Amino acid sequence: MPDAKRPLQYRDAGVDIEQGNEAVRKIRPWAEKTVRPEVMAGVGGFAGAFAWDQAGVLLAGADGVGSKLLVAQKLNRLDTIGIDLVAMNVNDLLAQGGEPLFFLDYIAVHQVVPDQVERLVAGVAEGCIQAGCALLGGETAELPDIYRPDHFDLAGFAVGRQVYVPREQPRVGDVVLGLESSGFHSNGYALVRRIVEDNGLDLDQMVDHSDQTLGQALLTPTRIYVRAVRALWERVAVKAMAHITGGGLEENVPRTLPRGLACVIARRSWPVPPLMSWLAGLGPVADTEFMRTFNAGIGFTVVVDPADVKLAQEVLGEHGVLSHRIGYLKEGQGVVWQ
């Protein structure tokens, strides 16, 4: 057991955000050596951008679902983790104005069990349906020397077309709307699992104020924002967007803003999912670490003019996505917490 007086950090569970950021800095020069004239954006963005004469600008991304897989494997619930896989990819494309066109999956297993593979791919297909993209193909690799029995890994690759380019740059006074997440999405699960283990929690135990078990709640699929945000583009001049994944609001929102602009975020302007708060309290997880590790209930952000806030929230609500006015822009840099 760790010292109860010392707050847990993500690195205590084996994941170091700073080391991850350093890895990106180190690989960027190697990726730059491969650049063709058509490359518009490479390593470091939510998606890579490639100018293609016949299709305009193509966007591409790759991602996985992390150790949320281990929860699914332990409970033998494999039908929803594929939704997470699609969501983590297409939400990244969306943040750069992308319409997802097609998706490919990579499933690596100890041994191919047809029923298991079918359940995994059924989830991927459901995610593609929600995102409006085609499941174009993929690969199933049988690797008994790498994976233990009943263990597997998933990766996904999405390609889209940039269909939305902001007409205006964000400016001082613009409002940041936070779109509610469906839960933890697919980030921070190494720390979640560490808290569950340290506190002797049972994945089959019921969660307070819920009709779900802890395991069911932790496997809630990542929300796919494609249809709601695309509807928003048609009626509101969205100026910037961010997919809130690893690094939380702290690191992802500033990536979308021009130099010289900071985002002021009011910490108590939206409801944090009770399950997140409860587990963080058990950790314990300090607030600063909590906001860098988890999405805290906000899975996507959009920046709009103050005059467009009401309409934007109405459009998102029509598509089943609740949103909150969580902040505004001012001169400066990074995130300023209130």
Order of alpha helices (4+ residues) and beta strands (2+ residues): alpha-beta-beta-beta-alpha-alpha-beta-alpha-beta-beta-beta-alpha-alpha-alpha-beta-alpha-beta-alpha-alpha-beta-alpha-beta-beta
